[in-house]
């Protein structure tokens, strides 16, 4: 289920996931990339990042 995120939500999700990856979190996809930001972007594109957005 691909949600529609604002550009700020998208930046926050990808940034938070890149930080997790840089701190040693397990990867959720198989990739040849090394840079945490690139990996987070790829995970976001595959819709596998386990972060949700709560809106009022």
C-alpha positions as CSV (number, residue, x, y, z in Angstrom):
1,X,0.0,0.0,0.0
2,X,1.8,3.1,-1.3
3,X,0.8,6.2,0.7
4,X,1.0,9.7,-0.6
5,X,3.6,11.5,1.5
6,X,4.4,15.2,1.5
7,X,8.0,16.0,0.6
8,X,8.7,16.8,4.2
9,X,7.4,13.4,5.4
10,X,9.4,11.7,2.6
11,X,12.6,13.5,3.7
12,X,12.0,12.6,7.3
13,X,11.3,8.9,6.6
14,X,14.3,8.5,4.3
15,X,16.6,10.5,6.7
16,X,15.6,8.5,9.7
17,X,16.0,5.2,7.9
18,X,19.4,6.3,6.6
19,X,20.5,7.1,10.1
20,X,19.3,3.6,11.3
21,X,21.3,2.0,8.5
22,X,24.4,4.0,9.3
23,X,24.1,2.9,12.9
24,X,24.1,-0.8,11.9
25,X,20.4,-1.7,11.4
26,X,19.7,-4.7,9.2
27,X,18.9,-4.0,5.6
28,X,15.4,-4.7,4.4
29,X,16.4,-5.3,0.7
30,X,19.3,-6.9,-1.1
31,X,21.4,-4.3,-2.7
32,X,24.9,-3.6,-3.9
33,X,24.9,0.0,-2.7
34,X,27.0,1.0,0.3
35,X,25.9,4.6,1.0
36,X,23.1,4.5,3.7
37,X,21.2,7.3,2.0
38,X,21.1,5.5,-1.3
39,X,20.0,2.3,0.5
40,X,17.2,4.2,2.3
41,X,16.0,5.7,-1.0
42,X,15.9,2.2,-2.6
43,X,14.0,0.8,0.4
44,X,11.6,3.7,0.2
45,X,11.1,3.0,-3.5
46,X,10.3,-0.7,-2.7
47,X,7.9,0.5,0.1
48,X,9.5,-1.7,2.8
49,X,10.5,0.9,5.4
50,X,8.7,0.2,8.6
51,X,8.0,3.8,9.6
52,X,4.5,5.2,9.7
53,X,3.3,8.8,9.7
54,X,0.6,9.9,12.1
55,X,-1.5,12.8,11.0
56,X,-4.1,14.8,13.0
